[in-house]
Amino acid sequence: MTEFQINDMTCSHCASTITKAVHSLDQAAKVEIDLAAKRVRVESPVGPLKLAEAIRLAGFTPA
C-alpha cells in the first residue's frame, strides 16, 4: 500500500479527481481517502512514483 499526504486536497471533488487519476493507471486500484487528515492510501501494483505523477497531473501536490 502506498500512502500520500496531499495538503491541497480540500473537498470531496478533490478526492474524486484524485481517485479518477489513480484509476486512470489502474482500474482495479483500491483508493482510501481520509479528507480530514488529507491522506490518500492506494493499493495497486503501480509504483509510487507513477501514482504520484498521476496525482500531480490532476493538479495536486502529493508528499
C-alpha positions in Angstrom: 0.0 0.0 0.0 1.2 3.5 -0.9 0.3 6.5 1.2 0.4 10.1 0.2 -0.2 13.3 2.2 -2.0 15.8 0.0 -2.4 19.1 1.8 -4.1 20.8 -1.1 -7.0 18.2 -1.1 -9.8 20.2 0.5 -13.1 18.8 -0.6 -15.0 15.7 -1.9 -14.5 17.0 -5.5 -10.7 16.9 -4.9 -11.0 13.4 -3.6 -13.0 12.3 -6.6 -10.4 13.9 -9.0 -7.6 12.1 -7.2 -9.4 8.8 -7.3 -10.0 9.2 -11.1 -6.3 10.0 -11.6 -5.3 6.8 -9.8 -7.9 4.7 -11.7 -6.6 6.0 -15.0 -3.4 4.0 -14.2 -5.1 1.0 -12.6 -8.9 0.5 -12.8 -8.7 -2.1 -10.0 -6.8 0.1 -7.6 -8.2 0.4 -4.1 -8.2 4.1 -3.1 -8.9 5.1 0.5 -9.3 8.8 1.2 -9.2 10.5 4.6 -10.3 14.0 3.7 -9.9 15.4 7.3 -6.3 14.1 7.5 -5.6 15.0 3.8 -4.3 11.4 3.3 -4.7 9.1 0.4 -3.9 5.4 0.5 -3.6 3.3 -2.7 -3.4 -0.4 -3.0 -2.1 -1.1 -6.5 0.8 -2.9 -8.3 1.6 0.5 -9.9 4.7 2.1 -8.3 4.5 5.1 -6.1 6.4 7.4 -8.5 3.8 6.7 -11.2 0.9 7.2 -8.8 2.4 10.5 -7.5 2.9 11.7 -11.1 -0.8 11.0 -12.0 -1.9 12.9 -8.8 0.4 15.8 -9.8 -1.0 15.9 -13.3 -4.5 16.1 -11.8 -3.4 19.3 -10.1 -2.4 18.2 -6.6 0.8 18.0 -4.6 1.4 14.6 -3.1 4.1 14.2 -0.4 
